[in-house]
Amino acid sequence: MNTAVETETDAGTDDWGALSALPGNPLMWVLILSEMLVFGALLAGFAAMHLIDPAGHAVGQAALDPIMGGLNTIVLVTSGLFIALAVRARVDGQIRPARLWSAAAMVLGVVFLAVKAVEYADKAALGIGMETSNFFTLYYLTTGFHAAHVIAGLVVLGLVSWKCTVENLETGAAFWHMIDLVWVLIYPVVYLIR
Amino acid sequence: MKYESQRVALYYFAGALALFVVQVLVGVLMGTVYVMPNFLADIVPFNILRMIHTNALIVWLIMGFFGGAYYLLPEETETEIYSTKLALVQFWLFLFGALAAVVGYLFGIHEGREFLEQPLWIKVAITIVALMFLFNGTMTLLKGRKTVIANVLMLGLWFMALFFLFAFVNPTNLVLDKMYWWWVVHLWVEGVWELIMASLLAFLMIKMTGVDREVVEKWLYVIVGLALFTGILGTGHHYYWIGTPGYWQWIGSIFSTFEILPFFAMVVFAFSMVYKGGRKHPNQAALLWSLGCTVLAFLGAGVWGFMHTLAPINYYTHGTQITAAHGHLAFYGAYVALNIAVFTYAMPYLLKREVYNQTLNMWGFWLASGGMVFMTFALTFAGVVQTHLQRVMGEDFMGVQEQLGMFFWMRLGSGVAVLIGVLMIVWALAVPGRAARSVPATPLEVPAE
């Protein structure tokens, strides 16, 4: 390799471009951006269905329980606060409090899933399934895909609490915030906007 | 060439090139059948020609991957291949299996399942070939330096073998049959083969541009992540109309739309590496093939794939000539050009010659690629007309085919151009140029990193 090439590329060895400035591992941000695209497409699907078939959308939405959805919004946003506190504690060098805050965030993640399970069970009792209507196909895809991410997020938080470096915890927290943020977008689009 | 055992790659490259010629030659025969329907009908019917065309393609591409891996692994792991003898046995068994399948097809011996027509014993032989490779490659990796490139390449090849096992799963339920069938067909070309593609490209970029390994590895992680994120659930775009539940239309549409991302990332990767590192490498033809590979893959797999991947559009275009257009440019761009890039880069070292016949090789690139792009346009127009007449206006299949005649003539013409281009490429790779023959051989230095 010639020296000209060497000097030119050495400067860029740790350069992830726009991702360099973000907390945690840059690859997590590639994943987060990809997730945003997918959830964005699903929510755009909801919006499109709403436009094409407003009556069908209203029927589907009427069967949802906005209180349960609202409860889950509070649960997940609070969980996001806890993981942020975990990161702050870890940055200050306090590993034990960081782990406790992270555990608190995970407990709320489990609460979210439990509420979701109650919602799904209610729908099943009414005979509503994935093939019931376009609305419910999208509903189960979006919320199911999101719930799968909550489960994955719990695993990620478990891992970063165990291997609790600042970078790891920031990486896990970024993923958890993404899940949080996506729910904050799902809730109004799916449950509220009429 | 730094390691003696790399030479085994030469067998694979030669076998691959021979099958490449067979594949394209048969393709031209098929193009002729489209315009003269009774051509060869009594000797080799169209369905048999198609089996040879598609099977030869897959086999030569995989043979090229194996060869590429045997060339790459010693340089990446900094150790000789675990067993060159095993690699040779593997090659001859693979070639025998491929030829036996082709001869069998000519006599009407096949299992009829599209692309997986090979008789059971040949499928078993392919599995044994794959196991031989995986053993040899993995043992090499284990005893040597473990680089991201070598790891990703071996991961891709492991998954390729793993998914081939679904060729043995053939439920009587036609829905399940198709479902598993795509686990081989889709998860190969839109999943794990992209791992192979990205790692081979990364290797070529390090060698030819001299850009730091750390930079290349970052790109590799991003590309592999995007390929798997989009490609695995992207399988859903094959589940729209085979009898699977309707939610696949959403899953397939969304994820496969984003399948364009890894291909776009590969274009940006290759061009930015060349921009950073400069184009001083003497093997300009290999550089051309590498860059051409990413661009044509982006167009053929990415753009042409997206054109008909959304379920409401695919409802009309499914199985028309648009599919054929996409299939041709995607395979050519992503995997044919990739293999030729590897061959063009490696063969001068393997044959211990100066970089030779550059101009002929590059003319071959432009003729074959130009022919393929023209063919893609002809088939796309044919597909649009076909979709309208057949699917919208409801005209009958054969009546519509008649009206597409002009496009099929254009396709045959471009096919002949591709064939001539391929022959030029093979000649350029195999035969030393005039300059190389007059100058005493001074082998090229393999660039350090």
Interface residues (C-beta under 8 A of the other chain):
Chain A: M1 N2 A4 V5 E6 E8 T9 D10 G12 T13 D14 D15 W16 P26 L27 V30 L31 S34 L37 V38 A41 L42 G45 M130 E131 T137 L138 Y140 L141
Chain B: T209 G210 V211 D212 E214 V215 K218 Y221 V222 G225 L226 F229 T230 P245 G246 Y247 W250 I251 I254 F255 T257 F258 L261 K276 G277 G278 K280 P447 A448 E449
